[in-house]
Amino acid sequence: MKKGKEYEDIACKYLESIGYKIIHRNYHCLFGEIDIIALDGDRLVFVEVKGSKTSNPVERVDKRKIDKLKLCMEIFLSSNSYENVSFEVVLVLKDTIEHIRDIFLP
């Protein structure tokens, strides 16, 4: 099993456990991929998942990555109408999960 898929599976289970409804996984567009798209009530949430067994993977969510994610979000939103939208990161670290909410609005 790929490490990325493992981390995404863990993140999905976590998000579902706190009430999120997963509506899309691995949304691909010309500019890249969004790991998870979910609903938290009426809020559409784009989620980037990063994992590591040895170090904190938050450094891999850099400006270049965020710019690509924003372009993918815009493409998704151009054909899906949502007013309440946010971007979050789920970090899977060894035996813990860190959930960083509302990083920016697309």
C-alpha positions in Angstrom: 0.0 0.0 0.0 1.3 3.4 -0.9 2.2 5.7 2.1 0.2 8.6 0.7 -3.0 6.5 0.4 -2.4 5.2 4.0 -2.2 8.7 5.3 -5.3 9.7 3.3 -7.3 6.7 4.6 -6.3 7.7 8.2 -7.3 11.3 7.5 -10.7 10.3 6.0 -11.5 8.1 9.0 -10.5 11.0 11.4 -12.6 13.6 9.5 -15.6 11.3 9.4 -15.3 10.7 13.1 -15.7 14.4 13.7 -18.7 14.7 11.4 -17.2 15.6 8.0 -18.8 13.9 5.0 -16.2 12.9 2.4 -17.5 13.8 -1.1 -14.4 13.4 -3.2 -10.9 11.9 -2.9 -8.0 12.6 -5.1 -9.6 15.3 -7.2 -7.4 15.8 -10.2 -7.1 18.9 -12.4 -4.6 20.4 -14.8 -2.6 21.9 -12.0 -2.5 19.0 -9.5 -4.6 17.2 -7.0 -6.7 17.9 -4.0 -6.5 15.0 -1.5 -9.9 15.2 0.1 -13.0 17.4 -0.5 -15.5 17.2 2.3 -18.6 18.8 3.8 -18.6 20.0 7.3 -22.2 21.0 7.7 -22.8 23.5 4.9 -19.1 24.3 4.6 -17.1 22.9 1.7 -13.6 21.9 2.9 -10.6 21.2 0.7 -8.1 19.1 2.7 -4.4 18.5 2.0 -3.0 15.4 3.8 0.6 15.1 4.7 2.2 12.3 6.7 5.5 11.2 8.1 6.8 8.6 10.5 9.9 10.6 11.3 9.4 14.3 11.0 6.8 17.1 10.8 5.4 17.2 7.2 3.9 20.6 7.5 6.9 22.1 5.8 5.9 20.3 2.6 2.8 22.6 2.4 4.7 25.5 1.0 3.7 28.5 -1.1 4.1 26.7 -4.4 1.9 23.8 -3.2 -0.7 26.2 -1.9 -0.8 28.1 -5.2 -1.4 24.9 -7.1 -4.1 23.9 -4.7 -5.8 27.2 -5.1 -5.9 26.8 -8.8 -7.5 23.3 -8.4 -10.0 24.7 -5.9 -11.0 27.4 -8.4 -11.6 24.8 -11.1 -13.7 22.7 -8.8 -15.7 25.7 -7.6 -16.3 26.9 -11.2 -18.6 23.9 -11.7 -19.8 23.5 -8.1 -21.6 26.3 -6.3 -20.6 26.7 -2.6 -20.6 29.9 -0.6 -18.9 28.7 2.6 -15.5 27.3 1.6 -12.2 26.7 3.5 -8.8 24.9 3.2 -7.4 22.7 5.9 -4.4 20.4 6.4 -4.4 17.1 8.2 -1.0 16.0 9.4 -0.5 12.3 10.2 2.5 12.1 12.5 3.6 8.7 13.9 0.7 8.0 16.2 -1.0 11.4 16.2 -3.2 13.5 13.9 -2.9 17.3 13.8 -5.8 19.1 12.1 -5.1 22.7 11.0 -8.3 24.4 10.1 -9.2 27.5 8.0 -5.7 28.1 6.7 -7.0 30.3 3.9 -10.1 30.9 1.8 -9.8 30.1 -1.9 
